[in-house]
């Protein structure tokens, strides 16, 4: 590590920088100060008044951040001769600051309308060892009614120094006493990933109002946890229902990784005129028939295909609606099996039998 001597630019006769502390450390000529991404770095500046002046400010800043300059200012103050001053500023270091080159320069400036004093210090930035960020919480709707399903998609970002495995994401509405969870197998350093949608069922009889949706992420063998939240409004009339239709859902079962499985949804129009019904399927890379028009008093079918890419416990939300509102929602929770090895084994077995028959035929000819 190279030694770094503070660069001082002294242009004022009214004040001088006597000491600077970074997170309580006074920088020396042969040592940089370590700061972690995501921290609020405390910069304490000591001044000596060597004259009288007004409207003085202190600015601290760090350049090189991709999206903006990292900077902070004090309020304006006056300086009198023979008086010592101490001012503390806090620099919020972004979580996504590039630390591939760890060294950055901290600039400390004291200035008024005519004069200025500046010093520069070298900082050594590092990422936290374990640091998962909740990048986004996306709700399927910002307003729902009692009895509705709410889909919550969580995007995570690994800004730590370590790849993480077996992340557990719990979504809850504490005031309603409901929660559900999903898992993310792994998340590499500097990578983002969406967790499979977590579904919550809004209980019957809840009061209208705004409720906090809490997201908790546990990782690092359960030793590290991060939390974030979003907000949901529950209205009794948020969802309009079409009561002149009936839907029958085929049960989702026997799913395998990388195997397409198709399912049917039957829709019956109980109204007095023709009506168009719309299908929405969320989860497992679903491909589906978007709509079907059904004459009055008749039935028809909608179809969807699921193509799961991962094994394990997963959820699929199927919804049928019309111009008159939601007909019905159905949440399926099912286990997806590992990809079957039947055909490779069958082909290998058939080939082995074929080889044995050839050998037996050859031996019979020798007799």
C-alpha positions in Angstrom: 0.0 0.0 0.0 1.5 3.4 -1.0 1.8 6.1 1.6 -0.5 9.1 1.1 0.4 12.5 2.4 -2.5 14.9 2.7 -2.4 17.7 0.1 -3.1 21.1 1.7 -4.1 24.2 -0.2 -3.9 27.2 2.2 -5.4 30.3 0.7 -7.1 31.9 3.7 -5.7 34.4 6.3 -8.9 34.0 8.5 -8.9 30.2 9.2 -6.9 27.0 8.9 -7.7 23.3 9.1 -5.9 22.0 12.2 -7.1 18.4 12.2 -9.5 16.1 10.3 -10.9 12.8 11.7 -12.5 10.1 9.5 -14.7 7.8 11.5 -12.7 8.8 14.5 -9.3 8.1 12.9 -6.8 10.9 12.2 -5.2 10.1 8.8 -1.5 9.7 8.8 1.1 9.9 6.1 1.6 6.2 5.9 -1.9 4.8 6.3 -5.3 5.2 4.6 -8.6 5.1 6.4 -10.9 2.1 5.6 -14.6 2.8 4.9 -17.3 0.3 3.9 -19.8 0.7 1.2 -23.3 1.6 2.5 -21.8 3.3 5.6 -22.3 6.9 6.7 -18.8 8.1 7.0 -18.3 10.6 9.8 -16.0 13.5 8.9 -15.0 15.8 11.8 -13.1 19.0 10.8 -11.2 21.1 13.4 -10.6 24.8 12.5 -8.6 27.5 14.0 -9.8 31.1 13.6 -6.8 33.3 12.5 -9.0 36.3 11.6 -12.6 37.4 11.4 -14.9 36.4 8.5 -18.5 35.6 7.9 -20.6 33.2 5.8 -18.2 30.3 6.0 -19.1 26.7 4.9 -17.4 23.3 4.9 -17.8 20.9 2.1 -16.6 17.3 2.0 -16.9 15.3 -1.2 -15.7 12.2 -3.1 -15.5 12.0 -6.9 -15.5 8.9 -9.1 -19.0 7.6 -8.3 -20.8 6.6 -11.5 -24.1 8.4 -10.9 -23.2 11.5 -8.9 -20.7 13.2 -6.7 -20.9 12.1 -3.1 -20.9 15.3 -1.1 -22.2 17.0 2.1 -22.1 20.6 3.4 -22.4 22.3 6.8 -24.7 25.2 7.5 -23.2 28.7 7.1 -21.3 30.0 10.1 -19.0 32.8 11.2 -15.3 32.6 12.3 -13.6 34.9 14.8 -9.9 35.3 15.5 -8.5 33.1 18.3 -11.5 30.7 18.4 -11.4 27.0 17.7 -14.2 25.3 15.8 -15.3 21.7 15.3 -17.8 20.7 12.6 -19.0 17.2 11.8 -20.4 16.0 8.5 -21.7 12.7 7.4 -21.1 11.3 3.9 -23.5 8.6 2.9 -21.5 6.0 0.8 -23.6 4.3 -1.9 -24.1 0.5 -1.7 -23.1 0.2 -5.4 -19.9 2.2 -5.3 -17.3 0.5 -7.5 -14.6 -0.9 -5.3 -12.7 -2.8 -7.9 -10.2 0.0 -7.4 -10.4 0.5 -3.6 -8.7 3.9 -3.3 -10.7 7.1 -3.5 -9.8 10.7 -2.5 -11.7 12.6 0.2 -11.7 16.4 -0.4 -12.3 18.7 2.6 -12.9 22.4 1.7 -13.5 25.3 4.0 -14.5 28.5 2.1 -16.2 31.8 2.1 -17.0 34.3 -0.7 -13.3 35.1 -1.2 -11.0 32.6 0.4 -10.6 28.8 0.8 -8.7 26.1 2.5 -8.6 22.6 1.2 -7.1 19.2 2.2 -7.2 15.8 0.6 -7.1 12.3 2.2 -7.0 8.9 0.8 -9.8 6.4 1.7 -9.7 2.7 1.2 -13.2 1.4 0.3 -14.3 -2.2 0.8 -17.6 -4.1 0.4 -19.1 -5.7 3.4 -18.4 -9.4 3.6 -22.1 -10.3 3.5 -24.4 -7.6 2.1 -27.7 -8.5 0.4 -29.9 -5.6 -0.6 -33.7 -5.6 -1.2 -33.6 -3.8 -4.5 -37.3 -3.7 -5.1 -40.7 -5.0 -3.8 -43.3 -5.2 -6.5 -46.9 -5.8 -5.7 -49.4 -7.4 -8.1 -51.8 -4.6 -7.0 -51.5 -1.6 -4.8 -55.1 -2.0 -3.6 -57.0 -5.3 -3.0 -60.2 -6.5 -1.3 -60.6 -9.1 1.5 -60.3 -12.6 0.1 -58.1 -11.6 -2.8 -54.7 -13.0 -3.6 -51.7 -10.6 -3.4 -48.6 -11.5 -5.4 -45.3 -10.0 -4.0 -42.1 -10.2 -6.2 -38.8 -9.3 -4.4 -35.6 -8.4 -6.3 -32.4 -8.9 -4.4 -28.9 -7.5 -5.1 -25.7 -9.0 -3.7 -23.3 -6.1 -2.9 -21.2 -8.2 -0.5 -17.8 -9.9 -1.1 -19.2 -13.4 -0.8 -21.5 -15.5 -3.0 -24.6 -16.4 -1.0 -26.6 -19.6 -1.0 -29.9 -20.7 0.4 -31.5 -17.3 0.9 -34.9 -17.4 2.7 -37.4 -14.6 1.8 -40.4 -14.2 4.1 -43.2 -11.8 3.1 -45.7 -10.9 5.8 -48.4 -8.4 6.8 -47.9 -8.4 10.5 -51.2 -6.6 11.3 -53.1 -9.3 9.6 -51.1 -12.2 11.0 -50.3 -13.6 7.5 -47.0 -14.6 5.9 -45.5 -16.9 3.3 -42.0 -17.6 2.1 -39.9 -18.5 -0.9 -36.2 -19.6 -1.3 -33.4 -18.5 -3.7 -30.8 -21.1 -4.2 -27.8 -18.8 -4.8 -26.9 -15.2 -5.6 -23.4 -14.4 -6.8 -21.4 -11.2 -6.0 -22.6 -8.1 -8.0 -25.6 -10.1 -9.3 -29.3 -9.3 -9.0 -32.1 -11.9 -9.0 -35.9 -12.1 -8.6 -37.3 -14.4 -6.0 -40.3 -16.5 -7.2 -43.5 -14.6 -6.5 -44.8 -14.9 -2.9 -48.6 -15.1 -2.6 -50.6 -13.9 0.4 -54.4 -14.4 0.8 -56.1 -11.4 2.3 -58.3 -12.6 5.2 -62.1 -12.1 5.2 -63.4 -9.4 7.5 -60.3 -7.2 7.6 -60.7 -3.5 8.1 -60.1 -1.1 5.3 -56.8 0.9 5.5 -53.2 0.9 4.6 -51.0 -2.1 5.8 -47.3 -2.6 5.9 -45.9 -5.5 3.9 -42.7 -6.6 5.5 -39.9 -8.5 3.6 -37.2 -10.3 5.6 -34.3 -12.0 3.9 -32.2 -14.5 5.9 -28.9 -15.8 4.5 -25.3 -16.7 5.5 -26.6 -19.8 7.3 -29.2 -17.7 9.1 -26.6 -15.4 10.7 -27.4 -12.3 8.6 -30.8 -10.7 8.0 -32.0 -7.7 6.0 -35.5 -6.1 6.1 -37.5 -3.8 3.9 -41.2 -2.9 3.5 -43.9 -1.7 1.1 -47.5 -0.6 1.7 -50.8 -2.0 0.6 -54.3 -0.5 0.7 -57.2 -2.7 1.4 -60.6 -1.5 0.2 -63.9 -3.4 0.4 -64.6 -2.4 -3.2 -61.1 -2.6 -4.7 -62.0 -5.7 -6.6 -65.1 -6.1 -8.7 -66.4 -9.6 -9.3 -68.4 -11.1 -12.2 -71.1 -13.2 -10.6 -72.6 -14.4 -13.8 -70.0 -16.9 -14.6 -68.6 -20.2 -13.2 -65.0 -21.5 -13.6 -63.6 -25.0 -13.1 -59.9 -25.4 -12.8 -58.0 -28.6 -13.6 -55.7 -29.6 -10.7 -52.0 -28.9 -11.3 -49.9 -32.0 -10.6 -47.2 -34.3 -11.9 -44.9 -31.4 -12.9 -41.2 -32.1 -13.9 -38.3 -29.7 -14.6 -38.0 -28.9 -18.3 -41.2 -30.7 -19.1 -44.2 -28.9 -20.6 -47.5 -29.7 -18.8 -50.8 -28.4 -20.1 -54.0 -27.7 -18.1 -57.5 -26.7 -18.9 -59.8 -24.1 -17.4 -63.5 -24.4 -18.2 -65.6 -21.3 -18.2 -69.5 -21.2 -18.1 -71.3 -18.0 -19.1 -74.5 -17.6 -17.0 -75.3 -14.2 -18.4 -77.9 -13.3 -21.0 -75.4 -12.2 -23.7 -72.1 -13.3 -25.2 -69.1 -12.5 -23.1 -65.3 -12.6 -23.5 -63.2 -14.1 -20.7 -59.6 -13.5 -20.1 -57.0 -15.8 -18.6 -53.9 -14.7 -16.6 -51.4 -17.3 -15.2 -48.4 -16.2 -13.1 -45.5 -18.5 -12.4 -43.4 -21.3 -13.9 -42.9 -19.6 -17.3 -46.6 -20.0 -18.1 -47.8 -19.8 -21.7 -51.6 -19.4 -22.0 -54.6 -18.7 -24.1 -55.3 -15.1 -23.4 -59.1 -15.0 -24.1 -62.2 -16.8 -25.3 -65.7 -15.6 -26.2 -68.5 -17.6 -24.8 -72.2 -17.3 -25.9 -74.8 -16.9 -23.3 -75.7 -20.1 -21.5 -72.7 -21.9 -23.0 -69.3 -23.1 -21.8 -65.8 -23.1 -23.3 -62.2 -23.8 -22.4 -59.0 -21.9 -21.9 -55.6 -23.6 -21.8 -52.2 -22.9 -20.3 -48.9 -24.7 -20.3 -46.3 -24.6 -17.4 -42.6 -25.1 -18.1 -40.9 -25.2 -14.6 -37.2 -24.6 -14.7 -36.5 -25.5 -11.1 -37.6 -28.4 -8.8 -39.2 -28.0 -5.4 -42.3 -26.4 -3.9 -43.7 -23.6 -6.1 -46.9 -21.5 -6.6 -49.0 -20.7 -9.6 -51.8 -18.1 -9.6 -54.5 -18.6 -12.2 -57.1 -15.9 -12.7 -60.2 -15.7 -15.0 -61.8 -12.3 -15.5 -64.3 -10.6 -17.9 -65.4 -7.1 -18.7 -67.6 -7.3 -15.6 -64.8 -8.1 -13.2 -62.9 -11.0 -11.7 -64.6 -14.4 -12.1 -62.3 -16.4 -9.9 -58.7 -16.7 -8.7 -57.0 -20.0 -7.8 -53.7 -20.4 -6.2 -52.0 -23.8 -6.7 -49.1 -24.9 -4.5 -47.3 -27.9 -5.9 -44.0 -29.8 -5.9 -42.0 -29.9 -9.1 -40.0 -33.1 -9.5 -36.5 -33.3 -10.9 -36.0 -34.0 -14.6 -36.8 -37.6 -15.4 -33.9 -39.8 -16.6 -36.3 -42.4 -18.1 -35.5 -42.0 -21.8 -31.7 -41.9 -21.4 -31.9 -45.1 -19.3 -34.4 -46.7 -21.7 -32.2 -46.0 -24.7 -29.1 -47.2 -22.8 -30.8 -50.4 -21.8 -32.1 -51.1 -25.3 -28.6 -50.5 -26.7 -27.2 -52.9 -24.1 -29.7 -55.6 -25.0 -28.9 -55.1 -28.7 -25.2 -55.6 -28.1 -25.8 -58.8 -26.1 -28.0 -60.2 -28.9 -25.2 -59.4 -31.4 -22.7 -61.3 -29.3 -25.0 -64.3 -28.8 -25.7 -64.4 -32.6 -22.0 -64.3 -33.3 -21.3 -67.1 -30.8 -24.1 -69.3 -32.3 -22.5 -69.0 -35.7 -19.2 -70.2 -34.4 -20.7 -73.5 -33.1 
